[in-house]
């Protein structure tokens, strides 16, 4: 979600770690898993970052300035380079909200209930949103590769 910008990623990671450290006494195992709690913090921190820096770090602005995302890092992790490239191309043409849901479900292997808790949405609505996001993924894929 940060176009492989290491400096920004490290800054945001430190922000998440600091928030988690400051709020750790509020973590309650009875209310949910640590994984869900920490990813909720990370999700909210990233949402705030993008809201506050949308113009400064949008992918379109970075591309106009000559920055190209280093997608090769992801592509090298599999023998199916071409399909991975297509997936990344399709995702880069989708709304951030759709990319986030698809990423959480299919790349980070979160359950529906974990995603619902992280994003603060109802599970039923989340399932519908994810289903529609996957449908839009298919539409973009067909548009790009038909």
Helices and strands as residue ranges (DSSP letters): H 6-23, G 24-26, H 34-57, H 59-64, H 72-75, H 81-92, H 96-102, I 103-107, H 112-119, H 123-145
